[in-house]
């Protein structure tokens, strides 16, 4: 017997196992992948591939949305202040330029962070389907947030270089 392989016993309760289950090979040659014991009571998880595919799809869609939403939100940071002629009074305050930029970055990221956390139930569904570890979920969400921060910083840099919001937005979308 292989270590870690499950044995089906008549009357055994399998509800504690996560994901859909199938017994024996479904495709020719799959018995070899399962150690040659498929069809003799060994169980293979069938939902692992579905869970992983759902997880990767949700993360990909989240990254696409970050790339489409964040530049539009962050590109108007400094250029918008310049257009409204409120940049000079803001610079006269006791705030350091770094504090102003970090505040603009945080303001543009706040909405995106809420959107990412609103998508967590979708990632939870893929976790329940199987094939995804909790550490992978945390790493995936952290990477989406890191990409959002990087894109927002790039768009904010475009906003400092351009005089108008429209030019900063076009430049940041072109760079992303």
C-alpha positions, 0 to 999 in steps of 0.5 A: 500500500502507498502511504497517503492513499485512501482506502474505500471501506463499505459504509465509510463516511467521506464527507470530511474530504474536500472537493468532488471525488472519483473512484478509479481511473477516468481516462486510460493511463490514469491508473499509472499516475495513481500508482497503478492501484486505481480501480482497487479502492483508491480515491483521486480528487477530481476538483483540484484542477477546477479549484486551481483553474478558478483561482488563477482565473480570479487572480488574472481578472483582478490583475486586469481590473487593477491595470484598468482602474488604478491608472485612472484613479491615480493619474489625477493626483498632482495634475488635478491639484495643478489644474484646480490651482490648489497645488501651490496652497497645498505646498505652502502648508507644513506638509512635506512633499513626500507626505503629500505624495504618500497621501495621494497614493493612499487615497488612490489605492483605498478604493482598489484595496476595498475592491480586492477584499470584496473579491475574496469570496470568489477566491474562497470558492476556488479554495473550497473546490480544492487544489489551492493552499491558504498560503497561495491565496495570501500570496496571490492577494498580496501580489495583486496589491503589490501590482496595484501599488506599483501601478498607482505609483507610476500613475502618480509619477506621470501626474507629477510630470504632466500639467493636465490630468488628461495627459497624465492619464493617457501617459499612465495608461500607455506605460501600463 
